[in-house]
Amino acid sequence: RTPAPDKATAASTSPLVTTERRSQGASLVFIDESGRRVADLTTTGGLAIIDRQPSFSPNGKWVAFVSNRDRDRPDATNLWVARARAGGRLYRLTSSDNVDRDPVWTPTGDAIIFSSDRSGSFDLFRLAVVERGDELVAAGNPISLVAIDDQALAPSVSPDGSRLAFMRVKADGQSSLWMSSAIRRGQPEQLTRGPADVTPTFAPDGKSVSFAARLPGRSDADIFAVDLRGNGKHVVISEPDADQSGPRFSADGRVLFATAVYRSQNSGQPVLASVVAAVLGKKPKWRALHDPAFVESRVGVAIAPGGVAVAALNRNAEYGPALRRALERALRDAAAEQRQTTP
């Protein structure tokens, strides 16, 4: 049974948490449905700390994430958890010398499933957690759920807590989606054929899986969906201006969020990453959640279990026009900063 959202916690924050990249490192911030930064969840103190991949607990009290805090390189991450409020205390859940990433909660909130290379390649593990007073701590050691020759990444747990969808990445970089048990170790079953199917997530009704992939003849990634047998693959939203990935649903399934990455047409390098949202219906459109005061790259989004304000989301500009305005503003800001620093 999914725990009820914690009303006191939800009332003191905003319903969305994202990773905001800074000139030095990256931290987790609360944003509202207009994209406005409301509060910091984590801070870096000016250090090269990178906090990313936030995930709300089912009761809304905690945000799990990965961080390179106390590690010697940016990609060396462990699992951490924070109280879901501004300046909430941080607790470290894993402390191995390996890389732990991609945390997601089970629907009951008593475990976190994640990917780790602690067995030599990236496999999937289940870590039981328990509240002790004001803390959340690991209850025992991680249990292996999926161990394969390839890399198993980006797990998503079905709403009933029984199944996992995840990426299986081969040595040549090709990726397809697979299904396995979320409770005990079992033999995975293939869901999609690839070759570039990534970041799966179950729909709230448990009947389909959404993910990012490329349309034939196009170089950008869009959001697709398939049923649990891998049939009925179709585009949910197509947006040619950027790569969309990391789909996430609001609890009621009415809104789909993702990260949109605009790339340089010359080099293909990322220029601006944005949180986008679409109210689902006949012709859903991505709308950008850009802060009205400044332009920062934001990657990934976690949605609190209490829901989001649909009307507020619909007031945001569509992604294409919002992207162009954000890029123009970023160029103006960079030029103004250069004028101020030039003797």
N, C-alpha and C positions, 0 to 999 in steps of 0.2 A: 504494500500500500504506500503510495507516494505521500510523504509528509506535507502537511499544509504549509503554505508560505508563512514566514515569520513576519507579522504585520508591523511590529516595531522597527525591524530592520528595513523592510521595504519602504516605510514611510520616511526614513531618514536619508535615503539615497535616491539615485535615479535608476531606472530599470535596465540600463545598458552599461556595460563595461567594455572598454577596448584598449588595445595597446597603442600608445601614442609615442611615435619616434621623436627623439630630441637630438640636438647636435651631439650630445654625449649620452649614449645609452637609450633606453626606452622604459616607460613606466605604464602602469595601469591607471586609467582615469574613468570616472563616471561621466556619462554624457546623457542628455535628455533627448527626446524625440526630434528636436530641431537641430541636433548636433552640437549644441552648446556644452562646453566642458563645465560640469557642475562641481566636481571635487576630485582630488587625487585619492586613489585607493592605495597606491604605493609610491614611494619617492626614491630617487637614486642618489641624492646628496651630491650631485655633480660627478659621480663615478661612472665608469663604463659598465653599468649594470643593465641587463636586458631582462625585463619581466614581460612575458607574453603568454599566449594561448589561455586566456581566462575561461573559466567554466563555473557557473552558478550551481550551488547545491540545490536539491529539490525543494528544500524549505527556505531557500533564499538567505540563509544566515552566513554562508561561507562562499568564497570564490577560490577555487583551486587554480593554480597557474604553474608555469615553469620559469625558472630563473637561473642565471649563472652566478648568483650571489655566492661568494666564498669559493668560486671555481676559477681556474686559470685561463679560460678562453671563452669567447662569446657563445659557442655552440655546446659547451659543457654544462648541461642543465640538470637540475633535480626538481622534484615536486615540492611545491610550497602551497600554503593555504592562508588566506587572510579573512578576518571578519569583514563582512560585506557592509562596511561603512567607512566614511572618510577617516584616514589615518588609523584604520584598524590594525591590530597587532598581527604580525606575520609569524607563521609556524612552519618549520621545515618538516616535511613528511618522509623524504628519502635522502640518503647521504652517501650513496655509492660513488665510486670514481667513474662510473659509466655515465651514459647520457639517458636521462628519462624525459619523456616528452608526451604531448597529445593527451592530457588528462580529461576524462569524462566521468561523470558520476553515474552510478546505478540509480534507477528510479526510487529506490527506498532510501538512498543517501547513506548507506552503510558501507560503501566501497567505492573506490576510484579505479577505473580501468585505464591503462596507459601503455605506451610503447617504450621499450628500453632495449639497449644493445648489451645488457648485462650478460646475455647468454652467447655473445659473439656476433650476432646479427640482430637487427631490430625485430623483436617479437612482442607479443601482447601479454600483459600481466594484470592481475587483480589484487588490489591492496585494500584490505579491510581497514576501516577507520571508525573511531569512536570518540564521542565528546567526553572529556573529563574536566568538569568544572567549566571554566571559560576557554578551555583549549580543545583543539581537535588533534588527535594523535593517531599514528598507525597502530593497528591491532595485529601484530604478527608480521611475518615477512610476505613479500609479494608472491602470488601463486601464478605459475605459467598457465596461460589459456591457449595460446597459439604459438607454435614453434615450427617455422618453415625454413627452407633453404633460402628463400628470397627475403625481402624486408617487409614486415607487417607494420603499417603505420595508420594514423588517423582513425582510430576506432570510433564507432557510434553505437550506443546501446539502444535496443528496441524499447518502446514504452512499457512493455510487460517485463522487461529485465531479463529475458531469456536468450536473446541473440545479439551477436555483434555483426556489424558491417565494417569492413576495413579495406584499405588499399594494400594490394600486394605488388611490390615494385621489384622488377627483375634487375639483373646486373647491367643490362643495356638501357635502363631507365624507363622501359615500358611499364605501364601501370594498369591494373584491372581491379575490379571490386570483388570481394569474397565475403561469405557469411560463415559464422561459426557460433559455438555456444558461448554465452557470457557468464556461465556458471562453472563449467568444468572443461577440462581440456578435451578437444575433439578434433575430428577431421574437417577442415574447411571445405566449403562448396563454392564453386565459382558463380558469381552473379552477373558480371559483365565481361566483355572480351577485350576492352581497352581499345587502342594502345595507350591512351592518356586519360583514363578515368580516375579522378582524384577526389579527396575530401568528402566522403559520403556522410549523410545524416538521415536518420529515420524521420519520416513525417510523424506528427503527434498521434495520428490514428493508427500508426504501425503498419499501414498497408502498402507503403512505397518507400523508396530510398531516393533522395535527391543528391546530386553530385555535380562536379565540374568536368567538362569534356569539351572537345573541339568539334565544330561542324565541318563536314567535308568541304574542302576548298577554302576554308577560313583559317586564319592563324591565331585568332583570339579564342579564349575559353568562355563558354556560357554554362548556364545551369540546366541540367537535364533531370529526368526522373524515370525510374523503372519500378515495376511491381516486384514482389519478393521472389518471383521466379525468374527475374531478369527480362521479363517481357514488357512490351508496350513502351519502349524507350522513346521519349519525346522531349523537346525543348520546353522548359518552363518559361524562361525569359531569355531573349536574345538581345545582346547589346554589343555592337561591333566596335565601339570606341575603346574598350578595355577588356582585360581578363577578369572574369568573375570566378571566385572560388570560395570555399569554406561556407557553404549555405547553412543557415541556422533558422529554425522556426520559432515564432512566439508560441507560448504554451497552448493557445487556442487554435493554432494553425492558420490564422488569418493573415499573418505577415511573414514574409521570408526576408532574412537579412543575408548579407554576404560582404566580402571584401572585393572591391573593384580596383585593379591596378592598371593605370595608364602608363604605357611604355613609349620611349622615344622611337619615332618612326625611322630614325637613322641607325641607332645603335641597338635598339630593342631593350635597353636598360630601363628599369622602373623609374618613373618620374614622380608620380603621386599615387599613393594608396588611400582609398576612401572607404568608409563604411557606407553601404547602400542598403535600402529597404524597399520592398514592394508589397503593397496590399494586394493579395491574390484575388483574381476574378477572371473575367473574360479576356482582358488585355492588360495584364499587369505591367507596370513600368518601374524601372529602378529610379529611386530618388536619393540624392546624395545628402548625407548627414554631415555637412561641413560646418565647423564653428564659424559663426558670423564675424568673429573678432580677428581671426588669424587663420593661416593655412598650415596644417601639419599633416604628415602622413599617418594614417591610422590603419592598423592591420588586425583583423579578427574581431569578433564581437561575442559577448555572452549576454544572454537575455534573462532577466529575473523571472521567476515563475509567476509573479503576480499579474503579468500582462503589460501591454503597451497602449499608448493613446493613438489609435488609428487616425483620427482626424488631424492630430498634430503631425504625424508622418506624411499625410497627404498634402500638407501645406509646403513641404520641402520642394525645391526645384527639381525637375527631372535631371537625370545624371549628366547628359550631354551638355546642356547649357550651364549647369552648375560647375562642371569640370572646366569649361572654357573660362568662366569667370574666376575660378580659383587659380588657374594657371596665370591669367592676366594679373591678378592681385599679387601672386607670389613674385612675378617679375617686377612689378612696381615696388614691392617691399624690398627686394634684393637691390634694386637700383638706388632706392633711398638710403639703404644701409651703406652702400658703397660710397655714396656722396658724403655721408657723415664721417666716414673713416678715412676718406682721401684727403691728404694735406692740401 
